[in-house]
Amino acid sequence: MKKIVHFLGFLVLCCFTSGQLYSQCITAENTYVDLNSAGGAPCSADGVAACSTTDPDYTASGIGVYGSEAYVMDGVVAGASYTFDMCSGVGVGAWIPEVTILAPDGSTVDAWNGEAATGSVLTFADQCSLTWTASQSGTYTIIINELGTFAGDAPSQVGCNATLAIDNGNPTVSCGPGSLPTCACLLAADWVDAGAGTTSPEQILLCNATNDTILVAIGVIGTATAVSADNALVLTPGLPSSTIGFVAYTDAEIAAAGGTDNIIFADSSDLSCTDTLVVDLSAVTDVATFCAGTCNVGPTWVDIDAGGAPIISPNPVPFCSATADTITLLFAALGDDTEYNLTASAGTLGAATVANASVATLALTQADFDALPCGDTLEVTIGMIGVNDPNCNDSLVVSFAGIVNIGTACGGTTDGCTDPTACNFDPLASTDDGSCIVAGTACPTLDDPFGEADAPVASVDCDGNPELTSIDDCNFAGEYATINNLVIGETYCFSTDDTTDNYLTMYEDVLGAAIAEGPADGSVCIVAATTTVFMQINLNDGACGTAASCIESFVSCTSCPAPIVGCTNPVADNYDPAALCDDGGCVVTNTACPLDFSFGSTSTPPTESGCVVEIISTITWAGDYNTITNVVPGETYCFGTENGASDYVTIYDDVAGAPLADGPADGSVCVTATATATFYMQVNLNDMACGEESVSRDTYITCQSCPAPTTGCTNPCAGNYDPAAVCDDGSCAGGSLAPNDLCENATPLALNTPVSGNTDCSTLDAAAAAVGTCNTPLTGVGNWYTIEGNGFDYTASLCGSAFDTKIHVFTGDCTSGVVCVDGNDDECGLQSEISFPTAAGTTYYIYVSGFGTTASGDYTLNVSDACVLADGDCLPIERVCMGNALYVPCFNDAYVFTWTNADTGASTVVTGTAYFSPTETGTYYVEISDAAGTFVANGQACSTFQVDEIIDCTGCGE
C-alpha cells in the first residue's frame, strides 16, 4: 500500500469571514504518514544550501490523493514558509481541492483556501497549491477535501469525513519562497529503569543471571539509526523506533573504559546529529564482586511429610484441602533476606510477600481451572519480584494439564464434565455436572488449503514500521494458509484485512488440536514451537463455513530483531547478503545481473516479427531469466519487456559465463548470434537492485535480420488453412469456423432466446485484440453477437456452459473500434454473467470467449430483460381497492401501456405512466411499447394479473 493510516479525527473549527459563515474542514476520514516516510518537513542542511522537497512517489502504486484525506508532517519550524502542492501526479485535476493547514495544537489553522466555495469559478490550478508561514514548531496536519465540502458547494464530496475516492495528484511539500529552515536534530537518549519499564534520570546498573556482566539499560527516542559504545557491546532489539537496548560490560571492558564510557546515538543521514550518554563505572573494579549477593532469589516447591511438616521438594506437589474443593500448592523463597512480592496468573495466594525460606500458599478452585485456556496451556505462572530491587525477579510455572476436575482429582465425587470435545473433559467422571466448557468458535478441521508464505524475519520494516507480511491476498473464509520457516521461540501474531468479521484458529498440525484462536485483529499470537503453522480463516459468526470473497491474511513477528541495514544489491562490490534494508551505500561497478531464477522459455522466431511479437513468457518477474533456444548463427535478435525502459535486461549465452549485452528492456538490447546456441535473458528493475519482485510482465524477442513472415490463413479449422503461414491475413473461411468468429459477422440475438455455440475453432480477431482489457483481459478466442437495447437493464449469461468462460459487452462498431461497456469472469463458478444498462436503439456487441489463451468449448448464451416476466407467470390479486392501481415494475413512464381484460376483450391505453386502475374484474395482461412502436414487450402470454373483486375500501378503516 502507498499509505499507512496514522490517526483519525481532529477538533472542529469555525470562523467568520466578511460577514458570511465559512468553515474549514479540520476532520478527515483517513490520515497518512507518507510525508514523514518521505523525510518530514523540507529543510536546508545548513540554512544556506537549497531546501529538500518532501515528495512521496505515488506513481508506482497508481493511487493519488482522495477527498477527506489528511497528511501529517513532522519537523516544521515556526516562522518558516512552506508550500503544499498537488498540482501533478496520478489523476491530476479530477476535482477542485480545498486545503487546510492545521498547526500542532490541533486548533490553529495557519492557512485555508476554501472561502470562495459558494458560487466559485475557481479552477483546479487556482486551488492545487497553498503556501503558509508556520505559527508553531512541530507536527503539522494538511487536510484535503473537495472545494465546498463544508463551506458551500459540494458537487461530489458531501462532508468533511466522507471519502471522495477519486485520484487527484501527488502530495508534495517544498520550502516557501525565500525560506530556508534548518533541518532539526531530533535525537534524544535517556536511561531506562528496566524493572519499572520507565525512563530514569540516572543510570541503573544491573547484573545478569550468571554474575559475569553488568547491563546498562538505554532508551532510544527520535531518529537514531545507529547506537554504539566506546568499550562495550550494544544489544538492541530494534532500531530506529523508540525502544530499549542494553550495553553489556565485562571486567575487561570496564578496565578498558577507565572509569567512564560513552554510549553514542547517531543519525546516519545527518552526521552532525548525535547524542551521548556517559556511563560512570568508577565504583566497579570487579564485576563478580559488584554483583555478588545482589539478586539471590530462588523460588522452590514445598512438600508436606507424613507428620505434616513442610520439606523442600524438587517438583510441585499439589494436595487437596479437607473439603476437596480446592487444590493447594506450597512454595518458598530461598536466598537472602530480601522480601519478594508475589503474583499468580490464576487462583488465590495465601500471602502477599515471602522472605528467606518462608512459605506461601496458592489455592486453586474449579472456577480457577475453568477460567484457564484449554489444552496444554492449562498452567499458572507464579512470579516473584524483589520489594527493594524490582530488577531482581524469578518465576515458577506449574502445569495442570492432567487435572480437569478438582473433585475427581481430590478423590471426591465422580461428577464432572463428560463431553469429550470440552476443554475440561473428565474421563473419570460418570455423571455430567453441567460444568463443560466448549472451546469458543474455533473451526477444528483443516479441509481446504490455500495460500503459503514464509514468516517474517524482522519485527519492523526498513522505515521502522511494524513488519506485516502478507500470507495471501485472496484467502476465502473456510480455507487455511500455511506459514513456513518460523523461528522456534519467537512470537508471531496473525490477522486479516477484515479484522471485525473474521475469526482465526492456529494449528501446529493439520490433524492436531488448535493452539490459539480469536478475532482476526492481530491479537491471536503464538510462541513458535514448530517451524510450520497453519492458520484457519472463518467468519466471526462461528458458522465455520465458506465465503466467496477475498480476504488478505498477514503474519508479523513481534519479538524478532530489527532488520540488518547494509547494501542489498547482489552485484554491488560491498553487497551484504545478511542485509534486509538498503542503506543507500551500494557501490556497483558491474551492471549485469546474475542468472538466479529460471522461468519461461521459447524458440527463436523463424522470421522477422512482422505480425506478432514473439512472447517468451507472460509471467516473468524481476529476478527471473528466460531461455531462448534455436539461435541461428548470423541472425540479430533483440530483447525487451512490456515495461520498456523501466526494466533492465542482460543477455548471456552461458548460464555461468559473462554477459553478451545489457541495457534497458525497450528492445534496444540486440545480439548477433555467432554460433548455434541458446540465449538467456535476465530481467531486472532498471534501478539495478538485481533482486526479486513479485510483479509479472511479458518478455519478448524479435529477429531483426530474419526474412519477412509468410502470410495466409493460420486457423487450422478453416477450409483454406495454410500451415506455412506465420501471420494471419484475415482470409480464413469455410471449414469448421464459427460463422460469427469475426466482429463484422456478429449474430443478432433476441431477448430471452438462448443460443448455443462453440469456440474450439474461433480466433481472437482484431476487434477484440485491439481492446486488450474490459474489466477483465481479452485473451481468449471467441464469437460475436449483437442485440438492440430497449432502455432497460439486460443480463447476458453463460452460466451452465462447458468450459471456463469470459463475457464482454461493447458499443461502437467493428470498423472504427468497439468501446468497452463491461466484462466478467467467474460470476457463476467458472462461467460468466454480466448485467448492463441499455439505451433504446443502441446496438450492443457481446463477445463470448474463454479464460486465458487456451480455454474453449460449448456454451449457451441467453440475454434477458429483467422487466419481462417469464411465460406462464401469473400475479393473482384477489381484491383490488377501488381506485388502486396495477403496476409494472422496471418500466419507466416513457412507454405506452395497453391493458387488456382477456375475459371481456376491453382494452385501455395508458401513456406516460406504468400504473392502471381496473374498473371491472377479470384476467388482465399488459403490452408495453415505445411511442414509435419499434419495441414491444410482454403480451397475453405472460405478465397476467387476475382481479377477482373490486371493493370500496373507504369504509374499511385502513
N, C-alpha and C positions, 0 to 999 in steps of 0.2 A: 504494500500500500504506500501511496505517496504521502499520506497524512496519518498522524497518530493523535487521537483525541487526548487533550491535556486536561481541560476542565470545562464546565458548562456554567453559564449564568453570571450575571452582573446585577448591580443595582439599576433601577430605572431613573433616568434624569430627564426633566423637562425644563425648557427655558422659553422666554418670551422674546420675540424679535419683531420690531417695527409694529407693535400693537397687535400682531397676529400670532396665534399659538403655533409654534413649531417644536418638534421634539426629536431628539436624537435617539436612534436605536443603540442602546448600550447593553443589550442582551443578544445572544446568538445561540442557534441550535447546536453548533459544534465549534470547538476551539482547538487549534492545532499548534504544534511546536516547530513547524517547518522552518520558520525564520531563525529560530535558535539552532536547529540542526545545521543550518547553512552558515552559522557563525555569530548569531546575535546581531546587535546594533552595528551598523557600519561605522568604521572609525579609521583614524590615521595612526600609524605606528608611533610617530613622534610628534604629531601635531603640525608637521610640515609637509611630509610626503602625501601623495594623493590618498583619498579615502577609498576603502574597500567598498564593494557593493554586496549586499546580502541578497542572494538570488537562488532560492531553491528551484531546481530544474524540474518542471512538471512535464516536459516534452516526452520523455520516455514512457511515462505512465499514461499519457494521453488524457489526463484529468486536469481541468482548470479550476478557477475559483467559482464557488457556488454562492448564491444568496444565503444570508444568515450564517456566515462563517466568520470566525474571529481568529487572529494570529497573534500569539504572544511573542515579545521580543525583549530579551534581557540586555543589559549594558547601556541603556540610554542615559546620556549625560545632560543634566539640567543646563539650559542656556544654549545648547547646541541645536542646529537646524537639521531636519531630516525630511526626505521626500519619499512617500509611498507611491508606487507605480504598478498598475495592472493593465497597461496600455498595449501589451503584446503577450503572445502565448497562445495556449490551446483555446479555441473557440472565442477569440477576442472579439469584442463588440456585440455580443449576443444580447446584452441588456445594459441599461444605463445605471452605473453604480452610485450608491450613496455610502460615503466612508466616514467613520467616526474614529478619532484618535483619543483613547482613554488613558489617563495618567495612572501611575501605580497605586494611588489611593483608592481607585475604583469608582470615584465620583466626579473627578475633574476632567472635563472634555477640553483638550488643547485645540482641537480643530474639528470641523464638521462641514460638509459641503452639500447638505440636504435641504437648505432653507427654501430653495426655489422649486420645490417639488410640485405644488399645485399649479396646474396650467403651464408647466415648464416646457420650454422649447429647447432645453439643453440637449446636447448630443453626448455620445459615449466619450468622444475626445475631450469635451469640456469637463468630464467628471472622473476620468480614469486615473488621475494622479492628484495628490494632495500634499502640500508642504506645511510643516508646523515647527514651531520652536518649543522645545521641551521645557515644561514648567517644573518638572521634578526629575530626579535621577532614579533609575531602577528599571522595573519590568513594565513596558507599555503593552496595551492591547489595541490592535487595529481591527475594527468591526466593519464588515462589508455586507450591504444589503442592496436590493434594487431601489433605485430612487423613488421616493414616495411611500416607502413601506409604512412609516409611522406618521409622516407629516402631511400626506395628501394623496396624490395619485398612486395607485398600486395596481398596475395592469396585470402582473403575474404573481408577484410575491405578496401575500396578504398580511403578514405580520413579522415582527422582529424575530420570532422564534419559529417561523415556518420556512423550511428549506426551499430555495429555488434551485432545483437540480439541473442547471444548465451551465456548461463550461463557459468561462468568460475571462481568459487571460491568466497570466502568471504573476504572483505577488513578489515584488522586489522592493527593497528599501535602499536608498543611497543617501549620502550626506547632502544636506540642503545647500543652496548657493552660498558660497563664502564661508562655510562651516567645516572645520576640521577637528572634530572631537578626538581627543587622545584615547587610545584603547586602554581599558581598565584592566588592572591585575586583580583577579578575583580569588586568589589563593588564600586559604585560612586554615591553619593547622592547630590542633589542640590535643591536650592529654585526655585520655578516656579512663574512667573508672570501670574496669571490666566487670566487677561484681555488681555494681549498681546499674550498669548499662548507660551511664550518662557521661558527659564531658566533665573534666575536673580542672581546676586552676593550677593544680600541682601534679607532678609525675607520681605514679604509684608503681613501685617495683614488685613484681610477682615472681614466685618460684614455681617451676614446673614440677610435675609429679616425681621425677627422679632426682630432684635437687642438684642438677648439674648445669642449669642455665637460669638466668634472670630474664624475665619478659617485661617489656615496657609497652603498654597499650597506647596506640595513637589513633587520632581521628583525621580523616581527610574530607574537607569541605570546600567546594569550589570547582576549579577546573584543572586540578593537578593531574598530570598524565605520567609522572614518574616520581617515585619515592626512593631515597637511598639513605645510607648512614655511613659515616666515615670508617667505622671499625666493626660493623656487625652486619648480620643478615636480616633483611626486611622480609617479613612474611605477610603478604597482603591478599586476602580472599577476593578482592575485586576493586579495580580502579578503572575509570576516574570517578565513579559515583561516590556519594557520601557513604563511608564505610569505616570499619575498624581494621587496623593491621597491627602486627606485633613486631618489635625489634628484639632479637634474642642475643644475649651476651653470655659467653663462657668466660672462664678465668683468663684465657689467653686474650680474648677480645677486650676485657676490662683492663688488663695490663697495657694493651696497645692504646687504649683510649686515654690513658694518663689522667684519670680522674673525671674527665668530661667527654662527651661525644655529641656530634651533631646529626640530627635527623633532618634531611633536606627534602623539601617538596618543590617540584619544578613543573613548569608548563612548557612542554616541548615545542609548542607553537610560538612561544614568546620567552626566549631565554632570559630576559630581564625580569621576568615574573617568578619569584621564588619566595619561600617562607622556610624558617628554620626553627626547630625545637632543640634545646640544649639539654642533654641528659647529664645529671650530676651523679657520678658513681664514686666519688671520692671516699665515701664511707665504706665501700666494699673492697676488701682486699682478697677475700677467698669466697667463692660462690657457695661452696658446700657449707662453710661455717655460717655465712649470712642466712642461708635457707634452712639450716638445721632447726628442727622443732617448731617451725612456724605454722605448719599445717599437717598435723598428725592424726586427723580424724580417721577412724577405721570402723565403720558400722559392721556389725556381725549379728548372727542369729543366736537366740537363747532357747534351750530346751528345758523341760521340766522333768526331773528324775522321779523315781518311784516314790520318794519321800516328799515330793512337792517342792524341792529346792531347785532354783534355776542353775543350769550349767551351760557353758558355751557350746554351740553346735556349728558345724561347717555348712549345714543346709537348713533352710526354713522348715520348722516342724509345726504345722498347724494343729491346734487342738480345739475341741468343741466345748462350749460353755455348758453349764449344768442343765440348762433348759433346751439345749440342742437347737437353738435358733440363731446362733452366730458361730463363726469360725474366728479364732483369735490367734494372732502372731505376736511373739515377743522378740524384741531386738534391742541391742545395746550399742552405745558409742564407746569405743575403746581408743585410748590415746591420751592426750594431755588434759588439762583441767578446763579447756575452753568449752563453753556451752554451745549447743547447736540447736537452731530452730528446725522443726520437723514439718514436712508436708507429705501428703499422700494423694494420689490421683483418684482414690475411692476409699470408702469406709470412714471409720472414726478413730482418731488417735487418742490414746489414754493419757498422753502428757504433751505439753507444748514444747518442752525442751528436754534434752538429755545432756549429761556431762560424763565425766570419767567413769566408765563401767556401769552407769545407771541404766535401768531397763525401762523401755516404753512399750505400750500395747497398741496394736492395731486390730480393731474388731470389724468384721465384715458380715452384713446381714444378707438375706436372699435378695432384698431390694438393691443392695450394692452390686451383687452379681448381675442382676437383670439389667442394670444401667451400663455395664461394661460392653464393649464391642464383641461381636460374635467370633467364634473360631479361635485361632492361635493367638489373637491379640487380647485374650481374656487374661489381663495381667494388671498389677498395681505397682506403681513406682513410689518408693519411699525416699524422699530427698532430705539431706541434712546440710544446712548452711550455717557457717560459723556466725555466732552472735557478734563478736568483735571484729571478725575478719570475713566479710561476705565472699571473698575470693577463695576461701578455704571451704570446699564442699565435697560431698560424696553422695552416692545413692545406691539403693538396693532395688532390684526388680524381682517380684515374685509372680509366678505364673499359676493361674487357677484353671488352666485348660481342661484338666481332668475332673473338675468339680462343677457339676451342673445343677445340683440341688442340695442345699445345705442340710435339709432334714435327712436325706438319704446318706450324705457323706458323714454325718454325725451319728449314724446308726439309729435314726428315728423312724418315722413312718415311711412307707413306700409310695406315698403320694408324690406326684411331680408332673413334669411335662412329658407326655407320651407321644408327641408329634415329632417324628424323626427329621422333618425339614426345619424345625425350630432351632434358634440359637441355643436355647437352654434345654434341649432334649436330654432326658434322663433315662438311659437304657435299663436302670434298675427299678424304675417306677412302674407300679402295676395299676395305679388309679390316677387319672389326669386331674390335677388340682386347679386347672384354668390359668396356670402361670405361663403358658407357652408364649414365646416371643418370636414371631416370624420375621425373617430378615427383610427389611424395607421393601423397596420396589425393584430390587436387582433382578435382572433377567439372566438366569444362570446358564442358558445354553448358547454356545457359540456355533451358530449354524451357517452364517453367510459371511465369508471373509472378503474384505475389500480395503485396499489401502495399506501401504507399508512404508516405514521411514526409519532412519537411524535417529537415536536420541541425540539431543544437542550436547556438545562437549563444554559449553561455557554458560555462565549464568546471565551474562549480558552480551549485547551485540557490540559492534565496533563504535557505536555512538553512545554507549553507556546505558542504553535502554534494555529492559529485561528481554532476554533471548526467547522468542516464541517460534518454535519450529513447526511448520505445517506438516501434518502426517498425510493428509489427503484433502483436496479441495472439493470433493464431491462424494462424501460418505452419505448413505441413507440411514434413517432410523431402522434398526433391525440388523445392521451389519456390524462387523467388528474389524478393527485395524490392528496391525502388528507393528510393535516398536522394538527395534533391534539395537544391539550394542550399548545397552545401559551399563554404567559402571556400578558395580556392587558397592553399596554403602552410601551412594549419592541419593539425594531426594529429588524426585520428579513429580511434577504436577500436570494435570490434564484438563482440557477444556474444549469447547466447540464455539463457533461464532454465534450460535443461538444458546446463550447462557441460561435463558429463562425456561425454555420448553424442552431441553434435552436432559437426559439422565445417563450417567456413566457407571459402568461396572468394570473393575480391573481384575485380571486373572494372570496367574503365572503359568497356567497350563490350560489348553483348550478343553480338557476334560475335568479339570480340578475345580475347587471351590473358589468363590470370589475372595479377593484380598482387600478390596476397598470399593466403595460406591458412594454416589451422591450427585448433586446437581453439577451441570457442566460449566461451572463458572470459574474453574481453576482451583477450587477448594478440595478436589479429590487428589491427594498426594500419597506417594508411597516411598519408602526407603528401599532401593533396589536390592533384592536378594538373589535375583537371576539376571541374566543379560538380555532376556527377551520377555516382554509382557504383551498382553492382549487387552484392547480397550473396546468394550461393547457399548454401542450408542443406541439409546432408545428414547422414546418420548417421555416427558416428565409426568405424564398421567399414569404411568405404570402399566400401560397397555402391552408393552413388550412386543409390539407389532412393527410392521414396516411402514415407512412413509416415503413417498416418491418425490422428495425434494432434496436438493443438495445441501449438505452440512459440511462445513470446513472444520477439521479437527486439528488440535495443537498439543504439543508437549513442551514443557520447559524444565530446566534443571536449576532449582533454587540454591543448591549447595555447591554447584560446580564452580571452579575458579573463573576469573575473568579471562577473555581470550588473549593469547600471546600476540603482541604487536611486533611487526617486522616487515620485511619485503616478501610479498606473496606471489611475485611474478616468477614462475619456474625458469624462465630464460634469462633472468637478471643475474649479474655477476654476484650479487650479495643476497641471493634467494635464501629464505629461511623456511624450510619445509614444515616447521612447527608453528609458524605464524598463521593466525586466522584473520587478523586485521592488518591492512597495509598501512605503513607509516609514511608513505609518500617518498621514501628514500631509495627506491629501486634504481639500480644502475644497469642499463641494458646496452650491451654492445652488439648483440646479435638479435635481429628482429624476427628470425624464423622461429616457429613454434614446433615442438617435438610431436611425434606421432604417438598419441596415447590411447585413443579410443576409436576402434574401427567401427564404422557404421555406414551402410549404403554402398552399393556397387553397381556398375553398368558397363556395357561395352561401348567403345568409342562410336560416335555417329559415322555411318558409312559414307555419308555425303555431307556437303555443306548444309547447315540447318536453315534452309530457306522457308520451310513451312512451320516447323515446330522447333522449340528449343529442347535439346536432349536433357531430360531431368535425370540426375544421378540419384537423388533421394529427396523426398518431400518432408522428412522429419530429421534433418541433421541439426545437432546442437553445437554451440561453440564448445570446442574441445574434442569434437569427433573428426575423423578423417574418412574420406570416400576413396574407394578403389575403382580405377578405370582400366579395363583390360583391352586387348587387341589394338594397341597403339601401332600405327603404320609408320615405318621409317620415312622421313622426309616431309610428313604432313605436320601442319602447325595447328595446335589445339589451344583454345582459350577457356578460362575458367571464371566462374562468378557465382554469386548467390542472389536471392531476391532482395536482400538488404543492400546490395550495391556497396558503395564506399564505406558504409558503417561496419562492414565486416572486413576481415583480413584473411587472405589465403596464402598458403605456402605449398609449393609443388615439389614432390620427391619422385625419384624412380627406384628408390630402395628404402624400405622401412627403417634401415639403420644408417642410411647414407646422408650426405649433405644435401641441402635443398637446391633445386634447379632454378627456382624463381619464387618471388614472393611480392605481395603488394595488395592494394585494395581489391575487394571482391566485386568490381564493377565490370568484369570481362576484359580488363586491360592486361591481366597476367596471362601471357601466352608462352608456350614452349614448343619448339620444333623437335620432333622425335628423331633420334639418331640411330635407334635400333628397335627391333620389335621387342616390346617390353610392356610393363604395367606402370601406370602413373598413380600416385597417391596425393589427394588434395586435402590438406589440413585446413579446417575452418576455425577462425577465432574472431573475437571482437577487435575492432580497429584501435582500441586503447592498448593493445598488446599485453593484456593480462594473461593470455595463454591459458586460461582456466576454463572450467566447465560453466555452462549456462543452460538452464532448463527451459529454453525457448527455441522452438523448432523453426527451421527455414528450408526453402527449396534450394538445392545446389544444381548448377548447370555446367554443361560443357558444349562447346561448339568447335567445329572443324573449319578454320578459315580457308585452307588451301584445297579442301576436298571438292570434287565436282558437284555441280548442281543436282538436286534430287530429282528423281523420276516422279512425274505427277500422273494421277489417274484415280480410279475408284479403289479405296483402301478397305472397304467394308466387305468381309468375306460372305456376308449374306446376300449381297447384291448379285444380280444376273450378270453384270459387267465388271465383276471384281478383277483387279489387276494385281497379282501377287508381287510384281516387281515395283509397284508404286510405293513411294515413301510419303509423298504429300497428296492429300485428297483434293481433287479438282472440282468436287461438287457434282459429278456426273453420275453417281451411283443411282441405279434404278432397277426395278424388277426383282426377281428372286424372292427372297423371304423378307424383304424390307417392309417395315410398317408403313402404310400409306400416309400417316401423319408424322413421319420421322422428322420432317423439316417444318420450321415455323410457318412458312408460306403455304403449307399443305395441311394446316391445322383442321381437325374435325369439329364441326359445330355440335354443341350439346343442347339438350332440352332439360329444363328443371325436372327433378325427381324422376329421371330416366337413367338408371345405371347403364354404363357401357363397360365392356371388357377389352383388354388389350394385353400385349406382351412386348417387353423391351429387349429381349435377347439379341435381336438383330438391329437395334436402334443405334443412333450415333449421338454424340454431343455436338449439335450443329452450331453454326456461327452465331445465331441469335442468342443461344443460351451461354455459350462460351464468352461472349462479349460482356455479359452481366457480371460474371465472376462470383458474386455472392448477393443474396437477397434474404437477409436474416440468417440463413444458413447457406453454405457454399454450394454452387452448382458445379459438380464434378462428374456426375454420372450420365450415362446415355439415357435418352428418354423420348417421349412422344408428346405432341402438342394438341391442345383442344381450345375452342373458343366458346364463349357464352355471352349473351347480351344481358346487361344489367337492367333491373326494373326499379331501382331506387331503394331497395331493402337489402338487409344482410343475407349473403349466401354462405353456405357451408359446403366446401369441396372435400370429400372424404375418400381415402384409400384404405380404410380400416377393413381388415379381413383379407388383404392381398397376400400373395405367396412369398414375398421377399421383403428385405429391409428397404423401405421406400422413402422418397422425399417428394414434396409437392411445392410448387412456386406459382404465384399469381402475378400477372403483369398487365399494364395498359400499354398504349403506344401502338407500334406496328412492326412488322418483321423487317421492313426495308430500312427505316431510319433508326430502329432500335426499340426494343421493349423496355418499359420502365417498371421497376420493382414496386409491387403493392405489399407483398408479404410472402414468407416462406415458412415451412415447418418440417421438422424431422422428429419422429418418435412421439407422436401425440397419443396413439393407441398401441402400446407395445413398441414394436419396431416399425409400425406403419404410421402414416401421416394423415393429418386432417387440419384444415385451416378454415377459419371464418373471416369474412371480409365484407365491408360495406360496398354497395354498388351505386352507380348513378344511372338513371334511366337512359337507355340508348347508347351507353358506352360498351364497347367490346372489350372483354377480359380474356387474356391468354393464360391458359393453365398448362404448366409443364410438369409431366409425371416422369420421375427418374428414380435412381437408386442411390444408396449411401456409398460414398467413395467412388472409385472408378470401375468397379467390377460387379456390383450388385445389380441383378436384373431378373426378370421373370414375369409371371402372370399377375395381373392386377384387375381390380374392379373400381371404377371411378363413378361417384354419384355426387351431383351438385343439387342441393336442396335449398328452398326458400323457407326459412323458419315460420313465415306468416301463412303458408299454405298448408292446411291440415291434410293428413293422410286420408286416402279413400276409406269410407265407411265410418269416419268419426261422427259421432252424433252427440250434441250437447243438450241433454234433457233439462227443460225448465218447466217444472210442474205448475208454477204460478208466477205470473208477472203482474206487479202492481201497475195499475192504470197510469200511463204517462211515463213509466220507466222504460229503459232502452236496452235493446240487444246491442252488443259491441264486438267489433272485430279487432283483436289486438294486433299490434305491429304496423298496420297500415295507417299512413297519415291522412290528413284531411284533403290532400291534393287530388284524391281519386274519386271516381264515380262508383257508388254502391247501389246495385239493383237487388232489392229484397223481394223474393217471390214466395207466396204461400202455395206449396205444392198441392195442397188439398183443394184449393179454390181456383188456382191459376192466376190470382190477382198479384200484380207487381207494383212496387213502389220504388221510384228512383230518387236516391238521396245524393246530392252533390256537395262536396266540401266538408262532410263530417262522417265519421265512422260509426255513428250511433243511429239506431232505428227504434221507434216506439210502436209496437204492433197494436192493432185495434181489434183483431179477431184471432181466435185460436187456430192452431194448425201447425204443420211442419214447414218451417221457413228455411230457405237456403239463400246464400248471397253470392252474387257475381261481382268481382271487382275489376275495374278497367281504368285506364287513364283517359283524359279528355279526348285524345285523338283516336282512341280505340285501338291503339297499336299493342296494348298489353292487356291480357285478360287472365285473371286468376280465379280459382275456386269454381263454383258452379253447383249443379244439382247433385253431383256425385259425392261431394264432401262438404264439410262445414255446415251441417244442418242443425237447426235449432227447433226443438219440439216444444211448443207452447200449448199447454193443456187447459189453462184457465187464466182469465184476466179478471182481476178483482179490484174493487175500490179499497185502497189501503188507508184512506184519510181517517177512517174511524178506528183503526187498529191500535192507536196509541203508541205507534212506533215511529 
